[in-house]
Amino acid sequence: MPPVLIAMCGLGFSGKSALAGSLSRDLGIRVLSYDTEIYAVHGHLVPPGSSVAAEYDFVQDIAREQVGAILATGESLIYDDLLLERDDRRKLAAVARAYGASLVLVYLDTPLAVISRRSTENPRPGTRPESAKAKLQLDASLLEPPEPTEEAIYVRPEDAVADVVARIRARLPGGHPSA
């Protein structure tokens, strides 16, 4: 059976990682986290003097390589990343196609007021409040919500996990082990 790539996207503090963990338990599919398994491990490999954009592209290339390597084994995957821009999602979709994987895009459509409250209540270790706010503003300015052609599953904070799982299962190819 071909693998499935479930790609989480949305702003930081929108609930992607929490939902990815729930989906992993309910669907029996492993999570690959950009923050903890890609950037934290490979971020130091960025060539010195790279611009912020070049650093981002460099690490995203590594992320896509790792996603492809996992899909190449036939294993399904939940990929937890921001994927704010359509171009990043297009590149990830190309990786899925290259390995015969079905892509299910899950967009966490969380209001900015909720995200701002969450980031204040649960600050990331070592992050100053003013830099966290600036990052959120930058990310919000870069956010390109999925287009209808991307066929994303939109998830709001009030959506029950069981309902989200059911919507994802409906997109999985028939006969998939986790379907």
C-alpha positions as CSV (number, residue, x, y, z in Angstrom):
1,M,0.0,0.0,0.0
2,P,1.4,3.4,-0.9
3,P,2.4,5.7,2.0
4,V,0.5,8.7,3.2
5,L,2.0,12.1,4.0
6,I,-0.1,14.2,6.4
7,A,1.4,17.7,6.4
8,M,0.5,20.0,9.2
9,C,0.6,23.7,8.5
10,G,-0.3,27.0,10.2
11,L,1.2,29.6,12.5
12,G,3.2,28.8,15.6
13,F,1.0,28.1,18.6
14,S,-1.9,27.2,16.4
15,G,-1.9,23.7,17.8
16,K,-0.1,21.8,15.1
17,S,2.2,19.7,17.3
18,A,-0.6,18.8,19.8
19,L,-2.8,17.7,16.9
20,A,0.0,15.8,15.2
21,G,0.6,13.9,18.4
22,S,-3.1,13.0,18.7
23,L,-3.2,12.0,15.0
24,S,-0.1,9.9,15.5
25,R,-1.7,7.9,18.4
26,D,-5.1,7.6,16.6
27,L,-3.8,6.7,13.2
28,G,-0.6,4.8,14.1
29,I,1.6,7.1,11.9
30,R,4.9,8.5,13.1
31,V,5.5,12.3,13.4
32,L,8.5,14.1,12.0
33,S,8.9,17.5,13.7
34,Y,10.6,20.3,11.9
35,D,11.4,22.1,15.2
36,T,12.9,19.2,17.1
37,E,14.1,16.7,14.5
38,I,15.1,18.9,11.6
39,Y,16.1,22.4,12.6
40,A,17.5,21.5,16.1
41,V,19.6,18.7,14.5
42,H,20.6,20.3,11.2
43,G,20.4,24.1,11.8
44,H,24.1,24.3,12.6
45,L,25.0,23.1,9.1
46,V,23.8,26.4,7.5
47,P,26.8,28.0,5.8
48,P,28.1,31.0,7.9
49,G,26.9,34.4,6.7
50,S,23.7,33.0,5.1
51,S,20.7,35.3,5.0
52,V,17.6,34.3,7.0
53,A,16.0,33.4,3.7
54,A,19.0,31.3,2.6
55,E,19.1,29.6,6.0
56,Y,15.4,28.7,5.8
57,D,15.8,27.3,2.3
58,F,18.8,25.3,3.3
59,V,17.1,23.6,6.2
60,Q,13.8,23.1,4.3
61,D,15.8,21.2,1.6
62,I,17.1,18.9,4.4
63,A,13.6,18.5,5.7
64,R,12.2,17.5,2.3
65,E,15.1,15.1,1.8
66,Q,14.2,13.4,5.2
67,V,10.5,13.3,4.4
68,G,11.4,11.7,1.0
69,A,13.7,9.2,2.7
70,I,11.0,8.1,5.0
71,L,8.3,7.9,2.3
72,A,10.8,5.9,0.1
73,T,10.7,3.1,2.7
74,G,6.9,2.9,2.3
75,E,6.3,4.3,5.7
76,S,3.5,6.9,6.2
77,L,4.3,10.1,8.0
78,I,2.9,13.1,9.8
79,Y,5.1,16.1,9.0
80,D,4.8,18.9,11.6
81,D,6.0,22.3,10.2
82,L,4.7,25.8,9.6
83,L,4.5,25.4,5.8
84,L,3.2,29.0,5.6
85,E,3.9,29.7,2.0
86,R,2.2,27.9,-1.0
87,D,5.6,27.3,-2.6
88,D,6.8,25.3,0.4
89,R,3.6,23.2,0.3
90,R,4.1,22.7,-3.5
91,K,7.6,21.5,-3.0
92,L,6.4,19.1,-0.3
93,A,3.6,17.9,-2.6
94,A,6.2,17.1,-5.3
95,V,8.2,15.0,-2.8
96,A,5.0,13.1,-1.9
97,R,4.3,12.5,-5.7
98,A,7.9,11.4,-6.3
99,Y,7.4,8.6,-3.8
100,G,3.8,7.7,-4.8
101,A,2.5,9.0,-1.5
102,S,-1.0,10.5,-1.0
103,L,-0.8,14.0,0.5
104,V,-3.3,15.2,3.1
105,L,-2.8,18.9,4.0
106,V,-4.1,19.8,7.5
107,Y,-4.3,23.6,8.0
108,L,-4.8,24.9,11.6
109,D,-7.0,27.9,11.1
110,T,-6.5,29.4,14.5
111,P,-7.4,33.0,15.1
112,L,-4.4,35.4,15.9
113,A,-6.0,36.3,19.2
114,V,-5.9,32.7,20.3
115,I,-2.3,32.2,19.1
116,S,-1.2,35.4,20.8
117,R,-2.7,34.2,24.1
118,R,-1.2,30.8,23.8
119,S,2.3,32.2,23.0
120,T,2.0,34.5,26.1
121,E,0.8,31.6,28.4
122,N,3.3,29.1,27.1
123,P,6.5,30.9,26.0
124,R,9.2,28.8,24.3
125,P,12.2,28.4,26.5
126,G,15.0,31.0,25.9
127,T,12.7,33.3,23.9
128,R,12.2,36.9,24.9
129,P,8.6,38.1,24.7
130,E,9.4,40.9,22.3
131,S,11.2,38.5,19.9
132,A,8.4,36.0,20.0
133,K,5.9,38.7,19.2
134,A,8.1,39.9,16.2
135,K,8.4,36.3,14.9
136,L,4.6,35.8,15.2
137,Q,4.0,39.1,13.2
138,L,6.5,38.1,10.6
139,D,5.0,34.6,10.2
140,A,1.5,36.1,10.0
141,S,2.7,38.4,7.2
142,L,4.1,35.4,5.3
143,L,1.1,33.1,5.8
144,E,-0.7,32.1,2.6
145,P,-3.7,30.1,3.6
146,P,-4.2,27.0,1.4
147,E,-6.0,27.6,-1.9
148,P,-9.0,25.4,-2.8
149,T,-6.8,23.5,-5.2
150,E,-4.7,22.3,-2.3
151,E,-7.7,20.5,-0.8
152,A,-6.6,21.2,2.7
153,I,-8.6,20.1,5.8
154,Y,-9.2,23.2,7.8
155,V,-9.1,22.7,11.5
156,R,-10.4,25.3,14.0
157,P,-9.6,25.3,17.8
158,E,-13.1,24.2,18.6
159,D,-13.0,21.1,16.3
160,A,-12.9,17.8,18.2
161,V,-9.9,15.6,17.5
162,A,-12.2,12.6,16.7
163,D,-13.9,14.7,14.0
164,V,-10.5,15.7,12.5
165,V,-9.3,12.1,12.5
166,A,-12.5,11.1,10.7
167,R,-12.0,13.8,8.1
168,I,-8.4,12.6,7.5
169,R,-9.4,9.0,7.4
170,A,-11.9,9.9,4.7
171,R,-9.0,11.1,2.6
172,L,-6.7,8.1,3.1
173,P,-6.6,5.6,0.2
174,G,-8.8,2.6,0.7
175,G,-7.1,-0.3,2.4
176,H,-4.5,1.9,4.1
177,P,-3.5,0.1,7.3
178,S,-4.5,3.1,9.4
179,A,-7.8,3.6,7.5
